[in-house]
Structures are given as structure tokens and as C-alpha cells.
Amino acid sequence: MCAVAGTLILSAAGTATGAEGVLIVNDTAHENPSGCLPVADQPSPLQIMNDTGSVATVHLEAGCAGPITETVVPGSDIDAFGSSIRIE
């Protein structure tokens, strides 16, 4: 039982680290980003450089709500439109 609990704790800790690298949004660097990042008060033009190993999704609304407007693959540099970005 204790071994199972220890494994679950280690698994949960491993998922909380987020993407390794830097996600740059409108000249603001987010190091090792994780989860939902608020990047604008309202839907706005965004310049995004994804220098992480994870895919980022741009959401039209705050809180990573609303439709996904762009998918930003690792190593790409794109222009997008939205209010928040989710990256794991």
C-alpha cells in the first residue's frame, strides 16, 4: 500500500513541472511554463515564440476558455490572436 502511495505522489510531482524551455509572448519570457498563462486582458494580437518541448494552444478568451485560435508547435515563431495560452 505504501509503495503505491509513493508511486502516485511521484507521478503527480512529475506532471507539475511543465514545459522545459522558454515561451516568449510579445517580448515577455515565460521560463518553464505550465498550465494556463494569461497574456492579454482581452483578445489581442500576439507574437509567440515556442522554445519549449511542448505544444502550446492559444485560446480566444481568458482562463484558456473559448475556442483555440492557434496551435504553436515547439520551435515555431508565429503571430496569433487570443487572451491566454495553455502549455503542459
C-alpha contacts under 8 A as a table, 3 or more apart, distances in Angstrom:
res1	aa1	res2	aa2	distance
1	M	4	V	5.26
1	M	5	A	6.41
2	C	5	A	5.07
2	C	6	G	6.14
3	A	6	G	5.09
3	A	7	T	6.19
4	V	7	T	5.10
4	V	8	L	6.26
5	A	8	L	5.12
5	A	9	I	6.25
6	G	9	I	5.13
6	G	10	L	6.24
7	T	10	L	5.17
7	T	11	S	6.10
8	L	11	S	5.05
8	L	12	A	6.16
9	I	12	A	5.21
9	I	13	A	6.21
10	L	13	A	5.11
10	L	14	G	6.19
11	S	14	G	5.18
11	S	15	T	6.64
12	A	15	T	5.45
12	A	16	A	6.70
13	A	16	A	5.38
13	A	17	T	7.23
14	G	17	T	6.09
15	T	18	G	6.72
16	A	34	S	7.51
17	T	32	N	7.59
17	T	34	S	6.98
18	G	32	N	6.04
18	G	33	P	5.68
18	G	34	S	4.20
18	G	35	G	7.24
18	G	87	I	7.35
18	G	88	E	4.89
19	A	32	N	5.11
19	A	33	P	5.52
19	A	34	S	6.05
19	A	52	T	6.01
19	A	53	G	6.28
19	A	54	S	5.74
19	A	87	I	6.86
19	A	88	E	5.51
20	E	31	E	7.52
20	E	32	N	4.61
20	E	33	P	7.25
20	E	52	T	5.43
20	E	53	G	6.28
20	E	54	S	7.82
21	G	31	E	5.92
21	G	32	N	5.12
21	G	33	P	7.73
21	G	51	D	5.75
21	G	52	T	4.30
21	G	53	G	7.07
22	V	29	A	6.27
22	V	30	H	5.53
22	V	31	E	4.55
22	V	32	N	5.87
22	V	33	P	7.12
22	V	50	N	6.70
22	V	51	D	5.13
22	V	52	T	5.59
23	L	29	A	5.86
23	L	30	H	5.14
23	L	31	E	6.57
23	L	32	N	7.70
23	L	33	P	6.92
23	L	48	I	7.19
23	L	49	M	5.90
23	L	50	N	4.78
23	L	51	D	5.73
23	L	52	T	6.52
24	I	27	D	5.90
24	I	28	T	5.38
24	I	29	A	4.39
24	I	30	H	6.07
24	I	47	Q	7.89
24	I	48	I	5.61
24	I	49	M	5.08
24	I	50	N	6.54
24	I	51	D	7.80
25	V	28	T	5.21
25	V	29	A	6.55
25	V	30	H	7.84
25	V	39	V	7.37
25	V	46	L	6.55
25	V	47	Q	5.62
25	V	48	I	4.65
25	V	49	M	6.67
26	N	46	L	5.98
26	N	47	Q	5.07
26	N	48	I	6.59
27	D	47	Q	7.87
30	H	33	P	5.70
32	N	52	T	7.67
33	P	37	L	7.89
33	P	87	I	6.69
33	P	88	E	7.37
34	S	37	L	7.66
34	S	86	R	7.41
34	S	87	I	5.46
34	S	88	E	5.02
35	G	86	R	5.35
35	G	87	I	5.33
35	G	88	E	5.61
36	C	63	G	6.52
36	C	64	C	6.02
36	C	84	S	6.69
36	C	85	I	5.61
36	C	86	R	4.34
36	C	87	I	6.60
37	L	63	G	7.70
37	L	64	C	7.83
37	L	84	S	5.49
37	L	85	I	5.12
37	L	86	R	6.18
37	L	87	I	7.99
38	P	41	D	7.78
38	P	62	A	6.40
38	P	63	G	6.74
38	P	64	C	7.97
38	P	83	S	6.41
38	P	84	S	4.53
38	P	85	I	6.66
39	V	83	S	5.61
39	V	84	S	5.20
39	V	85	I	7.17
40	A	43	P	6.60
40	A	44	S	6.55
40	A	62	A	7.71
40	A	82	G	7.44
40	A	83	S	4.66
40	A	84	S	6.70
41	D	62	A	7.27
41	D	83	S	6.37
42	Q	61	E	7.02
42	Q	62	A	7.19
42	Q	82	G	7.39
42	Q	83	S	5.48
43	P	60	L	5.84
43	P	61	E	6.42
43	P	81	F	6.30
43	P	82	G	4.34
43	P	83	S	4.64
44	S	81	F	5.33
44	S	82	G	5.37
44	S	83	S	6.40
45	P	79	D	7.11
45	P	80	A	5.82
45	P	81	F	4.49
45	P	82	G	6.70
46	L	79	D	5.67
46	L	80	A	5.01
46	L	81	F	5.56
46	L	82	G	7.02
47	Q	77	D	7.48
47	Q	78	I	5.99
47	Q	79	D	4.63
47	Q	80	A	6.34
48	I	72	V	7.91
48	I	77	D	5.64
48	I	78	I	5.39
48	I	79	D	6.21
48	I	80	A	7.28
49	M	75	G	7.28
49	M	76	S	5.88
49	M	77	D	4.22
49	M	78	I	6.51
50	N	56	A	7.59
50	N	72	V	6.70
50	N	73	V	6.86
50	N	74	P	5.32
50	N	75	G	5.44
50	N	76	S	5.56
50	N	77	D	6.38
51	D	74	P	5.94
51	D	75	G	5.19
51	D	76	S	7.37
52	T	55	V	7.96
52	T	74	P	5.61
52	T	75	G	7.05
53	G	74	P	5.40
53	G	75	G	7.91
54	S	73	V	6.95
54	S	74	P	5.74
54	S	87	I	6.74
54	S	88	E	6.60
55	V	71	T	6.96
55	V	72	V	5.72
55	V	73	V	4.70
55	V	74	P	5.83
55	V	87	I	6.35
55	V	88	E	7.68
56	A	71	T	5.90
56	A	72	V	5.01
56	A	73	V	6.53
56	A	74	P	7.99
56	A	85	I	6.47
56	A	86	R	5.59
56	A	87	I	4.60
56	A	88	E	7.67
57	T	68	I	6.39
57	T	69	T	7.61
57	T	70	E	5.91
57	T	71	T	4.58
57	T	72	V	6.09
57	T	85	I	5.52
57	T	86	R	5.28
57	T	87	I	6.68
58	V	64	C	7.62
58	V	68	I	5.51
58	V	69	T	5.56
58	V	70	E	5.16
58	V	71	T	6.31
58	V	72	V	7.67
58	V	80	A	7.47
58	V	81	F	7.49
58	V	82	G	6.06
58	V	83	S	7.52
58	V	84	S	5.97
58	V	85	I	4.50
58	V	86	R	6.62
59	H	62	A	7.37
59	H	64	C	5.22
59	H	65	A	6.14
59	H	66	G	6.10
59	H	67	P	5.73
59	H	68	I	4.44
59	H	69	T	5.72
59	H	70	E	7.50
59	H	82	G	5.39
59	H	83	S	6.19
59	H	84	S	5.32
59	H	85	I	5.90
59	H	86	R	7.67
60	L	64	C	7.48
60	L	65	A	6.90
60	L	66	G	5.54
60	L	67	P	5.73
60	L	68	I	6.24
60	L	69	T	6.15
60	L	81	F	6.88
60	L	82	G	4.07
60	L	83	S	5.42
60	L	84	S	6.89
61	E	64	C	6.11
61	E	65	A	5.08
61	E	66	G	5.28
61	E	67	P	7.63
61	E	82	G	6.38
61	E	83	S	5.11
61	E	84	S	6.44
62	A	65	A	5.98
62	A	83	S	5.14
62	A	84	S	5.32
63	G	84	S	6.31
64	C	83	S	7.74
64	C	84	S	5.36
64	C	85	I	6.25
64	C	86	R	6.38
68	I	71	T	7.49
69	T	80	A	7.18
69	T	81	F	6.59
69	T	82	G	6.81
70	E	80	A	6.33
70	E	81	F	7.75
72	V	76	S	6.51
72	V	77	D	7.80
72	V	78	I	7.35
73	V	76	S	5.83
82	G	85	I	7.98
